[in-house]
Amino acid sequence: MLSHFPELLTFHSSVSSVSLPRRLVGARIPVHFRALTVLRVGPGLVESSNDAIDGADSSSEPTSSFAGVNLVETVDTKASKLRIDAWISSRIRGISRARVQSSIRAGLVTVNGRVIDKVSHGVRAGDEINCTISELQPLRAEPEDIPLDIVFEDKHVLVVNKPAHMVVHPAPGNACGTLVNAILHHCSIPTVAFSERELLSEVEDASDSDDESSTLAAYQNSMQGGGSNSYASSVRPGIVHRLDKGTSGLLVVAKNEHSHAHLSKQFKLHTIQRVYISLTCGVPSLLLGRVEVPIGRDVKNRVRMAAIPGPTNTGQARYAASRYKVIEVLAGGSAALVEWRLETGRTHQIRAHAKHIGIPLLGDEVYGGTRGMILSLLQPRFPHSSQGKLSQLVSGLERPCLHALALGFEHPQTGKNTHFSCQPPEDFAEVLSQLRALGSDKPLPRK
């Protein structure tokens, strides 16, 4: 089945360590408040209609509901261009980006007096922002007749090949069109009401994560927030791990309580075998290695995670470890085909670790694999007559080039070790083919 990637299915027990330099991470303390109704921010001025602002008291608990909060602020002249959802999230402490996005889509945000309903709208220095946070609204996971690429299915588990750009389960801003909506239709699981309050309090950016433990807790808690034990028991047998929205590939779904508990335990013990492949900007200094660096929320940009060297007991980061191997050096060293094997499953783990060792994924605008970087690496390799083809290649990168290639686990009913694999989709394969045309070198196997 994996005619082009046969070597990717052999686990390498011997790996070398990666030299990981420390980085200094700066933090900017955002506005913090409790029962704030109106929040106005200006140079040296913070006002509230009820004087309930708790300025910079980092020990205080953030408010549990932001409904009706109004932020009026001029973008700092020192700020670089940012998405409006990310900028607003950075100014209201404790709020999730998904909650901000739902407020934007509801038409409750203006820039210089003009209503903005696009969450990716870029803000610039001097822009006057007025944002009112929307009321909490219940979400419902409705069955939807969405085609599924089913790799394996029996009475106990379902293994699917998730396409890129599909969100795994509903969250504020992504209430439909998700993998869960498709599974509800395919497996005839009863419709479920989600508590948006629970979703927002338990997990941020729920549409874009690959953290099996936080996912399970958030999913179960969201079911309980619906107020019905029957709902909780009917949907809990399902999603036990996630893939990023832009990541394609294999994902296992439990179809009953026993399978859910069994698979969840395997994820907790890190005995699930997961193999990913990626296309990276550049080649790592060591062709084979292990990245063991904690991952936590990036204090400079809440949209992304960051590899944070140091102890994990500070509450800022969680232990994370990834093994990688360069399968193929492409385009004269401008790119590489890299295999990843996860020992843990933190949010954006591969993307954050890849950035940390200097090889961000192609097409990953959030973690440094920008179109500009790709062009700077590849332009010297393309002849002048092919620059148009290069521009077409780069402009076609609409997601991080990351694919969940193989998945192995102990079947919850039979106890047998089961393994599945699926080829990368057409968009990934096309980019790989064009990079190979610029040069391909397969490193010698490690003895």
KEBARO-331987 format. One record per residue (C-alpha): x, y, z; residue in three letters; residue number from 1. Coordinates in nm, 4 decimals, padded with zeros to 6 digits, always signed. Example, Ala and Ser with C-alpha at 12.3 -4.5 7.8 and 13.67 -1.06 7.14 Angstrom:
[[+01.2300, -00.4500, +00.7800], "ALA", 1]
[[+01.3670, -00.1060, +00.7140], "SER", 2]
***
This chain:
[[+00.0000, +00.0000, +00.0000], "MET", 1]
[[+00.2875, +00.2385, +00.0745], "LEU", 2]
[[+00.4872, +00.1811, -00.2409], "SER", 3]
[[+00.6526, +00.5221, -00.2225], "HIS", 4]
[[+00.7173, +00.5166, +00.1529], "PHE", 5]
[[+00.8057, +00.1566, +00.2512], "PRO", 6]
[[+01.0875, +00.2645, +00.4813], "GLU", 7]
[[+00.8522, +00.4747, +00.6926], "LEU", 8]
[[+00.6917, +00.1734, +00.8563], "LEU", 9]
[[+01.0069, +00.0483, +01.0312], "THR", 10]
[[+01.0420, +00.1798, +01.3829], "PHE", 11]
[[+01.3937, +00.2933, +01.4738], "HIS", 12]
[[+01.4765, +00.2046, +01.8322], "SER", 13]
[[+01.8117, +00.3811, +01.8265], "SER", 14]
[[+01.7995, +00.7557, +01.7958], "VAL", 15]
[[+02.0411, +01.0343, +01.8708], "SER", 16]
[[+01.9725, +01.3371, +02.0869], "SER", 17]
[[+01.9183, +01.6797, +01.9432], "VAL", 18]
[[+02.1177, +01.9689, +02.0812], "SER", 19]
[[+01.8475, +02.2075, +02.1927], "LEU", 20]
[[+01.9489, +02.5674, +02.2660], "PRO", 21]
[[+01.7584, +02.7631, +02.5277], "ARG", 22]
[[+01.5473, +03.0542, +02.4183], "ARG", 23]
[[+01.4395, +03.3603, +02.6092], "LEU", 24]
[[+01.0637, +03.4018, +02.5930], "VAL", 25]
[[+00.9163, +03.7418, +02.6745], "GLY", 26]
[[+00.5643, +03.8017, +02.7988], "ALA", 27]
[[+00.3293, +04.0936, +02.7645], "ARG", 28]
[[+00.0617, +04.1057, +03.0330], "ILE", 29]
[[-00.2815, +04.1649, +02.8769], "PRO", 30]
[[-00.5738, +04.3415, +03.0379], "VAL", 31]
[[-00.7342, +04.1332, +03.3152], "HIS", 32]
[[-01.0767, +04.1791, +03.4661], "PHE", 33]
[[-01.3520, +04.0020, +03.6587], "ARG", 34]
[[-01.7062, +04.1309, +03.6103], "ALA", 35]
[[-01.6235, +04.3931, +03.3519], "LEU", 36]
[[-01.9089, +04.5387, +03.1480], "THR", 37]
[[-01.7244, +04.8075, +02.9524], "VAL", 38]
[[-01.3511, +04.8135, +02.9018], "LEU", 39]
[[-01.1807, +05.1154, +02.7486], "ARG", 40]
[[-00.8095, +05.1235, +02.6933], "VAL", 41]
[[-00.5988, +05.4155, +02.5849], "GLY", 42]
[[-00.2496, +05.5528, +02.6465], "PRO", 43]
[[-00.2195, +05.5486, +03.0239], "GLY", 44]
[[-00.5972, +05.5135, +03.0684], "LEU", 45]
[[-00.8079, +05.2155, +03.1779], "VAL", 46]
[[-01.1729, +05.2854, +03.2575], "GLU", 47]
[[-01.4757, +05.0736, +03.3401], "SER", 48]
[[-01.8428, +05.1544, +03.3840], "SER", 49]
[[-01.8494, +04.9561, +03.7086], "ASN", 50]
[[-01.4894, +04.9989, +03.8217], "ASP", 51]
[[-01.4510, +04.6203, +03.8346], "ALA", 52]
[[-01.1152, +04.6114, +03.6632], "ILE", 53]
[[-00.8393, +04.4136, +03.8288], "ASP", 54]
[[-00.5466, +04.5705, +03.6440], "GLY", 55]
[[-00.2431, +04.3443, +03.6538], "ALA", 56]
[[-00.3318, +04.1086, +03.9361], "ASP", 57]
[[-00.2124, +03.7850, +03.7799], "SER", 58]
[[-00.3259, +03.5832, +04.0796], "SER", 59]
[[-00.6931, +03.6544, +04.0157], "SER", 60]
[[-00.9129, +03.4063, +03.8367], "GLU", 61]
[[-01.0398, +03.5116, +03.4922], "PRO", 62]
[[-01.4103, +03.5633, +03.4467], "THR", 63]
[[-01.6102, +03.2557, +03.3455], "SER", 64]
[[-01.8420, +03.4444, +03.1089], "SER", 65]
[[-01.7478, +03.7385, +02.8913], "PHE", 66]
[[-02.0951, +03.8029, +02.7500], "ALA", 67]
[[-02.1496, +04.1756, +02.6950], "GLY", 68]
[[-01.7904, +04.2797, +02.7587], "VAL", 69]
[[-01.7021, +04.5776, +02.5391], "ASN", 70]
[[-01.3419, +04.6469, +02.4400], "LEU", 71]
[[-01.2583, +04.9849, +02.2871], "VAL", 72]
[[-00.8911, +05.0323, +02.2056], "GLU", 73]
[[-00.6542, +05.1806, +01.9517], "THR", 74]
[[-00.3953, +04.9373, +01.8185], "VAL", 75]
[[-00.0507, +05.0216, +01.9535], "ASP", 76]
[[+00.1775, +05.2009, +01.7092], "THR", 77]
[[+00.4472, +04.9437, +01.7871], "LYS", 78]
[[+00.2276, +04.6486, +01.6944], "ALA", 79]
[[+00.3005, +04.4576, +01.3757], "SER", 80]
[[+00.0201, +04.3411, +01.1480], "LYS", 81]
[[-00.1984, +04.0810, +01.3219], "LEU", 82]
[[-00.5254, +03.8993, +01.2624], "ARG", 83]
[[-00.8068, +04.0747, +01.4409], "ILE", 84]
[[-00.9185, +03.7617, +01.6292], "ASP", 85]
[[-00.5664, +03.7095, +01.7643], "ALA", 86]
[[-00.5270, +04.0757, +01.8596], "TRP", 87]
[[-00.8574, +04.0926, +02.0503], "ILE", 88]
[[-00.7780, +03.7632, +02.2269], "SER", 89]
[[-00.4468, +03.9101, +02.3448], "SER", 90]
[[-00.6248, +04.2127, +02.4945], "ARG", 91]
[[-00.8875, +04.0256, +02.7010], "ILE", 92]
[[-00.7270, +03.7895, +02.9437], "ARG", 93]
[[-00.8727, +03.4396, +02.9692], "GLY", 94]
[[-01.1011, +03.4545, +02.6658], "ILE", 95]
[[-01.0680, +03.1900, +02.3959], "SER", 96]
[[-00.9978, +03.2790, +02.0354], "ARG", 97]
[[-01.3047, +03.0782, +01.9317], "ALA", 98]
[[-01.5243, +03.2974, +02.1509], "ARG", 99]
[[-01.3787, +03.6095, +01.9903], "VAL", 100]
[[-01.4326, +03.4623, +01.6441], "GLN", 101]
[[-01.8005, +03.3970, +01.7138], "SER", 102]
[[-01.8375, +03.7622, +01.8193], "SER", 103]
[[-01.6692, +03.8794, +01.4983], "ILE", 104]
[[-01.8920, +03.6612, +01.2810], "ARG", 105]
[[-02.1961, +03.7980, +01.4657], "ALA", 106]
[[-02.1084, +04.1487, +01.3459], "GLY", 107]
[[-02.0138, +04.2768, +01.6916], "LEU", 108]
[[-01.6703, +04.4098, +01.5971], "VAL", 109]
[[-01.5861, +04.7327, +01.4150], "THR", 110]
[[-01.2565, +04.8692, +01.2897], "VAL", 111]
[[-01.2500, +05.2462, +01.2445], "ASN", 112]
[[-01.6299, +05.2434, +01.2609], "GLY", 113]
[[-01.6773, +04.9741, +00.9954], "ARG", 114]
[[-01.8249, +04.6336, +01.0852], "VAL", 115]
[[-01.5771, +04.3499, +01.0269], "ILE", 116]
[[-01.7054, +03.9923, +01.0047], "ASP", 117]
[[-01.3892, +03.8237, +00.8767], "LYS", 118]
[[-01.1883, +03.6659, +01.1599], "VAL", 119]
[[-00.8617, +03.6878, +00.9635], "SER", 120]
[[-00.8943, +04.0628, +00.8974], "HIS", 121]
[[-00.5562, +04.2284, +00.9497], "GLY", 122]
[[-00.5308, +04.5129, +01.1986], "VAL", 123]
[[-00.2681, +04.7866, +01.1752], "ARG", 124]
[[-00.1173, +05.0395, +01.4107], "ALA", 125]
[[-00.3641, +05.3200, +01.4793], "GLY", 126]
[[-00.6799, +05.1191, +01.4021], "ASP", 127]
[[-00.9671, +05.1935, +01.6419], "GLU", 128]
[[-01.1203, +04.8638, +01.7539], "ILE", 129]
[[-01.4625, +04.8281, +01.9145], "ASN", 130]
[[-01.5589, +04.4742, +02.0156], "CYS", 131]
[[-01.8577, +04.3452, +02.2118], "THR", 132]
[[-01.8399, +03.9805, +02.3190], "ILE", 133]
[[-02.1475, +03.7835, +02.2171], "SER", 134]
[[-02.3781, +03.5897, +02.4469], "GLU", 135]
[[-02.3064, +03.2217, +02.5066], "LEU", 136]
[[-02.5067, +03.0067, +02.2681], "GLN", 137]
[[-02.5653, +02.6316, +02.2895], "PRO", 138]
[[-02.4065, +02.4170, +02.0227], "LEU", 139]
[[-02.5605, +02.1007, +01.8851], "ARG", 140]
[[-02.3798, +01.8205, +01.7110], "ALA", 141]
[[-02.6219, +01.7369, +01.4324], "GLU", 142]
[[-02.5781, +01.4324, +01.2080], "PRO", 143]
[[-02.4688, +01.5404, +00.8608], "GLU", 144]
[[-02.4442, +01.3304, +00.5471], "ASP", 145]
[[-02.0749, +01.3948, +00.4828], "ILE", 146]
[[-01.8725, +01.1298, +00.2956], "PRO", 147]
[[-01.6160, +00.9448, +00.5070], "LEU", 148]
[[-01.2999, +00.7761, +00.3790], "ASP", 149]
[[-01.3246, +00.4630, +00.5937], "ILE", 150]
[[-01.0045, +00.2586, +00.6166], "VAL", 151]
[[-01.1401, +00.0004, +00.8619], "PHE", 152]
[[-01.4618, -00.0592, +01.0529], "GLU", 153]
[[-01.6118, -00.3246, +01.2751], "ASP", 154]
[[-01.8558, -00.3195, +01.5674], "LYS", 155]
[[-01.5967, -00.1691, +01.7985], "HIS", 156]
[[-01.3782, +00.0822, +01.6163], "VAL", 157]
[[-01.3760, +00.3006, +01.3083], "LEU", 158]
[[-01.0540, +00.4138, +01.1389], "VAL", 159]
[[-01.0932, +00.7030, +00.8980], "VAL", 160]
[[-00.8640, +00.8946, +00.6665], "ASN", 161]
[[-00.9403, +01.2564, +00.7574], "LYS", 162]
[[-00.9049, +01.5033, +00.4722], "PRO", 163]
[[-00.7136, +01.8249, +00.5205], "ALA", 164]
[[-00.9227, +02.1299, +00.6196], "HIS", 165]
[[-01.1815, +01.9225, +00.8085], "MET", 166]
[[-01.2273, +02.0067, +01.1779], "VAL", 167]
[[-01.2560, +01.6994, +01.4011], "VAL", 168]
[[-01.5409, +01.8040, +01.6300], "HIS", 169]
[[-01.7771, +02.0969, +01.6784], "PRO", 170]
[[-01.6641, +02.4037, +01.8678], "ALA", 171]
[[-01.7628, +02.7689, +01.8694], "PRO", 172]
[[-01.7074, +02.8901, +01.5150], "GLY", 173]
[[-01.7143, +02.5350, +01.3764], "ASN", 174]
[[-02.0562, +02.3968, +01.4678], "ALA", 175]
[[-02.1082, +02.1925, +01.1513], "CYS", 176]
[[-01.9204, +02.0164, +00.8742], "GLY", 177]
[[-01.6936, +01.8372, +01.1206], "THR", 178]
[[-01.5806, +01.4778, +01.1402], "LEU", 179]
[[-01.8091, +01.4246, +01.4410], "VAL", 180]
[[-02.1093, +01.5471, +01.2400], "ASN", 181]
[[-02.0225, +01.2907, +00.9729], "ALA", 182]
[[-01.9717, +01.0116, +01.2277], "ILE", 183]
[[-02.3034, +01.0875, +01.3995], "LEU", 184]
[[-02.4757, +01.0282, +01.0661], "HIS", 185]
[[-02.2706, +00.7214, +00.9762], "HIS", 186]
[[-02.3102, +00.5483, +01.3143], "CYS", 187]
[[-02.6590, +00.6827, +01.3981], "SER", 188]
[[-02.5476, +00.8200, +01.7340], "ILE", 189]
[[-02.8172, +01.0412, +01.8918], "PRO", 190]
[[-02.7943, +01.4161, +01.8506], "THR", 191]
[[-02.6102, +01.5842, +02.1354], "VAL", 192]
[[-02.6256, +01.9296, +02.2917], "ALA", 193]
[[-02.2884, +02.0870, +02.3731], "PHE", 194]
[[-02.2400, +02.3434, +02.6482], "SER", 195]
[[-02.0383, +02.6229, +02.4907], "GLU", 196]
[[-01.9416, +02.7427, +02.8385], "ARG", 197]
[[-01.7822, +02.4048, +02.9097], "GLU", 198]
[[-01.6104, +02.3913, +02.5740], "LEU", 199]
[[-01.4610, +02.7360, +02.6202], "LEU", 200]
[[-01.3503, +02.6751, +02.9772], "SER", 201]
[[-01.1860, +02.3401, +02.9102], "GLU", 202]
[[-01.0074, +02.3803, +02.5790], "VAL", 203]
[[-00.8952, +02.6635, +02.3547], "GLU", 204]
[[-00.8971, +02.6466, +01.9762], "ASP", 205]
[[-01.0699, +02.3097, +01.9940], "ALA", 206]
[[-01.0834, +02.2881, +01.6157], "SER", 207]
[[-00.7081, +02.2744, +01.5826], "ASP", 208]
[[-00.5484, +02.0313, +01.8247], "SER", 209]
[[-00.3858, +01.6912, +01.8533], "ASP", 210]
[[-00.3777, +01.6520, +02.2307], "ASP", 211]
[[-00.5559, +01.3309, +02.3187], "GLU", 212]
[[-00.5759, +01.3838, +02.6942], "SER", 213]
[[-00.7150, +01.7370, +02.6906], "SER", 214]
[[-00.9475, +01.6425, +02.4098], "THR", 215]
[[-01.0974, +01.3573, +02.6065], "LEU", 216]
[[-01.1522, +01.5713, +02.9151], "ALA", 217]
[[-01.3030, +01.8583, +02.7176], "ALA", 218]
[[-01.5258, +01.6277, +02.5188], "TYR", 219]
[[-01.6589, +01.4456, +02.8228], "GLN", 220]
[[-01.7055, +01.7659, +03.0202], "ASN", 221]
[[-01.8877, +01.9263, +02.7297], "SER", 222]
[[-02.1259, +01.6327, +02.7274], "MET", 223]
[[-02.1896, +01.6663, +03.0989], "GLN", 224]
[[-02.2457, +02.0375, +03.0480], "GLY", 225]
[[-02.5420, +01.9460, +02.8304], "GLY", 226]
[[-02.7185, +01.8329, +03.1444], "GLY", 227]
[[-02.8026, +01.4785, +03.0374], "SER", 228]
[[-02.6249, +01.1604, +03.1413], "ASN", 229]
[[-02.7825, +00.9768, +02.8492], "SER", 230]
[[-02.6230, +01.2281, +02.6115], "TYR", 231]
[[-02.2882, +01.1843, +02.7835], "ALA", 232]
[[-02.2948, +00.8054, +02.7617], "SER", 233]
[[-02.4070, +00.8027, +02.4001], "SER", 234]
[[-02.1385, +01.0346, +02.2641], "VAL", 235]
[[-01.8433, +00.9631, +02.4896], "ARG", 236]
[[-01.7689, +00.6466, +02.2847], "PRO", 237]
[[-01.6171, +00.8375, +01.9958], "GLY", 238]
[[-01.3353, +01.0823, +01.9609], "ILE", 239]
[[-01.0292, +00.9837, +02.1646], "VAL", 240]
[[-00.7714, +01.1934, +01.9774], "HIS", 241]
[[-00.7647, +01.4654, +01.7165], "ARG", 242]
[[-00.5693, +01.5920, +01.4205], "LEU", 243]
[[-00.5127, +01.9574, +01.3400], "ASP", 244]
[[-00.7617, +02.1043, +01.0967], "LYS", 245]
[[-00.4962, +02.1200, +00.8245], "GLY", 246]
[[-00.3510, +01.7755, +00.8917], "THR", 247]
[[-00.4660, +01.4833, +00.6788], "SER", 248]
[[-00.4514, +01.1151, +00.7640], "GLY", 249]
[[-00.5513, +00.8396, +01.0024], "LEU", 250]
[[-00.7699, +00.8792, +01.3093], "LEU", 251]
[[-00.9359, +00.6083, +01.5205], "VAL", 252]
[[-01.2884, +00.6437, +01.6624], "VAL", 253]
[[-01.4397, +00.4274, +01.9369], "ALA", 254]
[[-01.7925, +00.2977, +01.8727], "LYS", 255]
[[-01.8862, +00.1922, +02.2276], "ASN", 256]
[[-01.7994, +00.2540, +02.5924], "GLU", 257]
[[-01.5580, -00.0366, +02.6241], "HIS", 258]
[[-01.3624, +00.0611, +02.3138], "SER", 259]
[[-01.3506, +00.4231, +02.4246], "HIS", 260]
[[-01.2053, +00.3371, +02.7654], "ALA", 261]
[[-00.9588, +00.0874, +02.6165], "HIS", 262]
[[-00.8270, +00.3252, +02.3495], "LEU", 263]
[[-00.8147, +00.6178, +02.5932], "SER", 264]
[[-00.5931, +00.4136, +02.8232], "LYS", 265]
[[-00.3574, +00.3342, +02.5352], "GLN", 266]
[[-00.3279, +00.7017, +02.4522], "PHE", 267]
[[-00.2651, +00.7850, +02.8168], "LYS", 268]
[[+00.0104, +00.5226, +02.8345], "LEU", 269]
[[+00.1509, +00.6407, +02.4977], "HIS", 270]
[[+00.1395, +00.2886, +02.3525], "THR", 271]
[[-00.0448, +00.4004, +02.0390], "ILE", 272]
[[+00.1912, +00.3959, +01.7398], "GLN", 273]
[[+00.1561, +00.7027, +01.5208], "ARG", 274]
[[+00.3728, +00.7833, +01.2217], "VAL", 275]
[[+00.3515, +01.1168, +01.0439], "TYR", 276]
[[+00.5332, +01.2502, +00.7424], "ILE", 277]
[[+00.5977, +01.6150, +00.6672], "SER", 278]
[[+00.7672, +01.8397, +00.4157], "LEU", 279]
[[+00.9927, +02.0882, +00.5892], "THR", 280]
[[+01.1707, +02.4126, +00.5089], "CYS", 281]
[[+01.5354, +02.3106, +00.5090], "GLY", 282]
[[+01.7004, +02.0049, +00.6644], "VAL", 283]
[[+01.7793, +01.9512, +01.0356], "PRO", 284]
[[+02.1454, +01.9473, +01.1373], "SER", 285]
[[+02.1033, +01.5892, +01.2599], "LEU", 286]
[[+01.9242, +01.3586, +01.0176], "LEU", 287]
[[+01.7958, +01.1381, +01.2994], "LEU", 288]
[[+01.7009, +01.2633, +01.6418], "GLY", 289]
[[+01.4697, +01.3034, +01.9358], "ARG", 290]
[[+01.3186, +01.6328, +02.0457], "VAL", 291]
[[+01.2338, +01.6352, +02.4153], "GLU", 292]
[[+01.1134, +01.9871, +02.4904], "VAL", 293]
[[+00.7953, +02.0853, +02.6797], "PRO", 294]
[[+00.5153, +02.2542, +02.4864], "ILE", 295]
[[+00.2913, +02.5314, +02.6130], "GLY", 296]
[[+00.0899, +02.8286, +02.4925], "ARG", 297]
[[+00.3081, +03.0883, +02.3191], "ASP", 298]
[[+00.2995, +03.3943, +02.5457], "VAL", 299]
[[+00.3566, +03.6231, +02.2470], "LYS", 300]
[[+00.0833, +03.4765, +02.0305], "ASN", 301]
[[-00.2102, +03.2805, +02.1780], "ARG", 302]
[[-00.2925, +03.1385, +01.8354], "VAL", 303]
[[+00.0001, +02.9011, +01.8555], "ARG", 304]
[[+00.1937, +02.6766, +02.0905], "MET", 305]
[[+00.5678, +02.6934, +02.1544], "ALA", 306]
[[+00.8494, +02.4628, +02.2552], "ALA", 307]
[[+00.9580, +02.5943, +02.5958], "ILE", 308]
[[+01.2881, +02.4491, +02.7263], "PRO", 309]
[[+01.3065, +02.3988, +03.1009], "GLY", 310]
[[+01.1108, +02.2193, +03.3750], "PRO", 311]
[[+00.7490, +02.1217, +03.3169], "THR", 312]
[[+00.6312, +02.1848, +03.6719], "ASN", 313]
[[+00.5883, +02.5589, +03.6218], "THR", 314]
[[+00.2380, +02.5188, +03.4789], "GLY", 315]
[[+00.3411, +02.6913, +03.1558], "GLN", 316]
[[+00.4261, +02.3814, +02.9526], "ALA", 317]
[[+00.3700, +02.0064, +02.9407], "ARG", 318]
[[+00.6238, +01.7336, +02.8732], "TYR", 319]
[[+00.6525, +01.6466, +02.5038], "ALA", 320]
[[+00.8790, +01.4169, +02.3040], "ALA", 321]
[[+00.9018, +01.3491, +01.9302], "SER", 322]
[[+01.1323, +01.1251, +01.7287], "ARG", 323]
[[+01.2160, +01.2242, +01.3741], "TYR", 324]
[[+01.4095, +01.0888, +01.0780], "LYS", 325]
[[+01.4967, +01.2549, +00.7481], "VAL", 326]
[[+01.3740, +01.0203, +00.4753], "ILE", 327]
[[+01.4747, +01.2319, +00.1784], "GLU", 328]
[[+01.6689, +01.5555, +00.1240], "VAL", 329]
[[+01.4903, +01.7572, -00.1451], "LEU", 330]
[[+01.5751, +02.0452, -00.3780], "ALA", 331]
[[+01.9427, +02.0518, -00.2874], "GLY", 332]
[[+01.8775, +02.0870, +00.0834], "GLY", 333]
[[+01.6046, +02.3504, +00.0574], "SER", 334]
[[+01.3454, +02.1038, +00.1858], "ALA", 335]
[[+01.3137, +01.7548, +00.3305], "ALA", 336]
[[+01.0705, +01.4660, +00.3671], "LEU", 337]
[[+01.0720, +01.3913, +00.7401], "VAL", 338]
[[+00.9138, +01.1069, +00.9363], "GLU", 339]
[[+00.7832, +01.1773, +01.2877], "TRP", 340]
[[+00.6897, +00.9323, +01.5636], "ARG", 341]
[[+00.5108, +01.0769, +01.8646], "LEU", 342]
[[+00.5860, +00.9689, +02.2202], "GLU", 343]
[[+00.3307, +01.2193, +02.3513], "THR", 344]
[[+00.0369, +01.3958, +02.1881], "GLY", 345]
[[+00.0447, +01.7644, +02.2745], "ARG", 346]
[[-00.1385, +02.0362, +02.0868], "THR", 347]
[[+00.0520, +02.1184, +01.7651], "HIS", 348]
[[+00.3416, +01.9018, +01.8872], "GLN", 349]
[[+00.5082, +01.8272, +01.5547], "ILE", 350]
[[+00.4607, +02.1810, +01.4278], "ARG", 351]
[[+00.6079, +02.3348, +01.7437], "ALA", 352]
[[+00.8998, +02.0894, +01.7648], "HIS", 353]
[[+00.9775, +02.1302, +01.3946], "ALA", 354]
[[+00.9933, +02.5076, +01.4374], "LYS", 355]
[[+01.2106, +02.4663, +01.7468], "HIS", 356]
[[+01.4819, +02.2738, +01.5594], "ILE", 357]
[[+01.4717, +02.5133, +01.2662], "GLY", 358]
[[+01.2665, +02.3196, +01.0094], "ILE", 359]
[[+00.9111, +02.4617, +01.0059], "PRO", 360]
[[+00.6644, +02.2697, +00.7911], "LEU", 361]
[[+00.6027, +02.3904, +00.4368], "LEU", 362]
[[+00.2805, +02.5869, +00.4267], "GLY", 363]
[[+00.2641, +02.6375, +00.8041], "ASP", 364]
[[+00.2104, +03.0123, +00.8190], "GLU", 365]
[[+00.1535, +03.0036, +01.1960], "VAL", 366]
[[+00.4859, +02.8343, +01.2774], "TYR", 367]
[[+00.7208, +02.9967, +01.0291], "GLY", 368]
[[+00.6819, +02.7916, +00.7113], "GLY", 369]
[[+00.5601, +03.0992, +00.5270], "THR", 370]
[[+00.5384, +03.1551, +00.1544], "ARG", 371]
[[+00.8175, +03.4099, +00.1832], "GLY", 372]
[[+01.0516, +03.1607, +00.3475], "MET", 373]
[[+00.9721, +02.8926, +00.0908], "ILE", 374]
[[+01.0385, +03.1327, -00.1953], "LEU", 375]
[[+01.3713, +03.2419, -00.0472], "SER", 376]
[[+01.4818, +02.8785, -00.0158], "LEU", 377]
[[+01.3624, +02.7570, -00.3550], "LEU", 378]
[[+01.4156, +03.0535, -00.5898], "GLN", 379]
[[+01.7900, +02.9846, -00.6343], "PRO", 380]
[[+01.7024, +02.6272, -00.7354], "ARG", 381]
[[+01.4468, +02.7163, -00.9986], "PHE", 382]
[[+01.5706, +02.8342, -01.3413], "PRO", 383]
[[+01.4499, +03.1791, -01.4444], "HIS", 384]
[[+01.2121, +03.0250, -01.6972], "SER", 385]
[[+01.0398, +02.8278, -01.4201], "SER", 386]
[[+00.9795, +03.1090, -01.1728], "GLN", 387]
[[+00.6121, +03.1131, -01.2673], "GLY", 388]
[[+00.5851, +02.7448, -01.1810], "LYS", 389]
[[+00.7511, +02.8147, -00.8462], "LEU", 390]
[[+00.5021, +03.0907, -00.7683], "SER", 391]
[[+00.2187, +02.8542, -00.8545], "GLN", 392]
[[+00.3629, +02.5867, -00.6256], "LEU", 393]
[[+00.3974, +02.8250, -00.3318], "VAL", 394]
[[+00.0576, +02.9892, -00.3764], "SER", 395]
[[-00.1030, +02.6444, -00.3782], "GLY", 396]
[[+00.0181, +02.5645, -00.0253], "LEU", 397]
[[-00.3004, +02.6123, +00.1742], "GLU", 398]
[[-00.2118, +02.4051, +00.4803], "ARG", 399]
[[+00.0903, +02.2672, +00.6680], "PRO", 400]
[[+00.2360, +01.9730, +00.4741], "CYS", 401]
[[+00.1701, +01.7144, +00.7457], "LEU", 402]
[[+00.0051, +01.3742, +00.7050], "HIS", 403]
[[-00.0781, +01.1020, +00.9585], "ALA", 404]
[[+00.0647, +00.8124, +00.7593], "LEU", 405]
[[+00.0296, +00.5110, +00.9913], "ALA", 406]
[[-00.1592, +00.4165, +01.3061], "LEU", 407]
[[-00.1222, +00.1121, +01.5294], "GLY", 408]
[[-00.3055, +00.0075, +01.8441], "PHE", 409]
[[-00.4277, -00.2926, +02.0381], "GLU", 410]
[[-00.7791, -00.3765, +01.9271], "HIS", 411]
[[-01.0062, -00.3165, +02.2287], "PRO", 412]
[[-01.2050, -00.6361, +02.1727], "GLN", 413]
[[-00.9643, -00.8931, +02.0257], "THR", 414]
[[-00.6463, -00.7711, +02.1915], "GLY", 415]
[[-00.4575, -00.8083, +01.8638], "LYS", 416]
[[-00.2128, -00.5440, +01.7483], "ASN", 417]
[[-00.3646, -00.3747, +01.4461], "THR", 418]
[[-00.1850, -00.1464, +01.2011], "HIS", 419]
[[-00.3197, +00.0802, +00.9289], "PHE", 420]
[[-00.1604, +00.3112, +00.6754], "SER", 421]
[[-00.2727, +00.5469, +00.4012], "CYS", 422]
[[-00.0909, +00.7373, +00.1298], "GLN", 423]
[[-00.0696, +01.1169, +00.1539], "PRO", 424]
[[-00.3343, +01.3062, -00.0433], "PRO", 425]
[[-00.2895, +01.4622, -00.3835], "GLU", 426]
[[-00.1858, +01.8097, -00.2634], "ASP", 427]
[[+00.0971, +01.6666, -00.0511], "PHE", 428]
[[+00.2088, +01.4250, -00.3238], "ALA", 429]
[[+00.2155, +01.7013, -00.5874], "GLU", 430]
[[+00.4421, +01.9268, -00.3811], "VAL", 431]
[[+00.6701, +01.6315, -00.3043], "LEU", 432]
[[+00.6909, +01.5440, -00.6739], "SER", 433]
[[+00.7899, +01.8976, -00.7716], "GLN", 434]
[[+01.0528, +01.9162, -00.5003], "LEU", 435]
[[+01.1962, +01.5816, -00.6114], "ARG", 436]
[[+01.2288, +01.7204, -00.9615], "ALA", 437]
[[+01.4710, +01.9791, -00.8182], "LEU", 438]
[[+01.6888, +01.7100, -00.6644], "GLY", 439]
[[+01.6500, +01.4113, -00.4354], "SER", 440]
[[+01.8995, +01.2488, -00.2021], "ASP", 441]
[[+01.8138, +00.9652, +00.0331], "LYS", 442]
[[+02.0501, +00.9503, +00.3331], "PRO", 443]
[[+02.2284, +00.6228, +00.3962], "LEU", 444]
[[+02.0536, +00.4013, +00.6521], "PRO", 445]
[[+02.1877, +00.4401, +01.0059], "ARG", 446]
[[+02.3765, +00.1317, +01.1201], "LYS", 447]
***
